């Protein structure tokens, strides 16, 4: 299996508000940047969307070293919470799990790829995280200007 590095970040101006996500895929000397967003949305939705879109862009099963500053995403997968939510019919404490649609989109990608999640501190000088943040913020701003 090819080893790919995926760096992701999400941003939202207001919560909810216009949002953006950024992702960088790296395989050897090859690199690809992706970005997108929604309006209105939330920061957590953008963090999840960055991961989903990055993994979905891979054309074959890969080993993925995924770097994110989102404890929401990293912990939900690494600590197995998302699998518990699925077995409990997407309920947590008797209430619907937020962003169920995105979690349901992510799970098949986690089955296709071998993904190792790594948390990085946001806005702390990690070069790829900073690049993803800039892409996400720029996209969020473009969404904001379209609604004025």
C-alpha positions, -999 to 999 in steps of 0.1 A, spaced: 0 0 0 12 35 -8 19 57 22 3 91 19 4 121 43 -28 141 47 -29 174 65 -63 190 72 -79 220 88 -113 237 90 -124 272 97 -157 290 103 -165 327 107 -191 325 134 -204 292 145 -226 287 125 -214 309 97 -195 308 64 -169 281 65 -140 266 47 -117 236 48 -83 229 35 -63 197 29 -29 188 16 -22 153 2 15 143 -1 28 112 -17 66 112 -22 75 143 -42 38 148 -53 16 172 -35 -20 182 -40 -40 210 -23 -78 208 -19 -103 233 -4 -140 239 -2 -166 250 22 -203 257 30 -224 286 42 -238 284 68 -219 257 86 -199 250 118 -162 246 125 -166 209 134 -184 203 101 -155 219 82 -129 199 102 -147 167 93 -152 178 57 -114 183 52 -107 148 64 -135 133 42 -125 152 11 -88 144 15 -94 107 19 -120 106 -9 -95 121 -33 -73 90 -30 -78 67 -60 -67 35 -43 -65 21 -7 -35 37 11 -19 39 44 -26 75 55 -8 95 82 -34 121 89 -26 153 108 -53 175 122 -56 201 149 -92 190 156 -95 171 189 -132 166 179 -122 145 148 -90 129 161 -105 118 195 -138 107 180 -120 82 158 -89 73 178 -109 68 210 -136 48 191 -165 71 199 -177 72 164 -180 34 163 -200 35 196 -223 61 181 -229 39 151 -238 9 172 -262 31 193 -280 42 161 -262 76 161 -274 85 196 -253 99 224 -270 104 258 -304 100 242 -298 128 217 -288 126 180 -251 128 174 -241 161 157 -229 157 121 -241 122 117 -242 126 79 -205 134 78 -195 106 102 -215 82 80 -195 95 50 -162 91 69 -166 55 81 -164 38 46 -133 58 39 -117 46 72 -125 10 61 -110 16 27 -77 31 39 -55 24 69 -56 58 86 -34 68 115 -46 100 132 -21 125 146 -32 156 166 -12 187 161 -15 220 180 -33 245 158 -17 279 150 16 267 165 39 269 135 32 234 119 38 244 82 12 222 66 -14 229 93 -8 266 87 -12 262 49 -44 243 54 -57 270 78 -50 297 52 -69 278 26 -98 272 49 -100 308 61 -97 322 25 -125 299 14 -147 309 44 -141 346 36 -151 340 -1 -183 324 12 -189 354 35 -185 379 7 -210 360 -15 -237 365 11 -234 402 15 
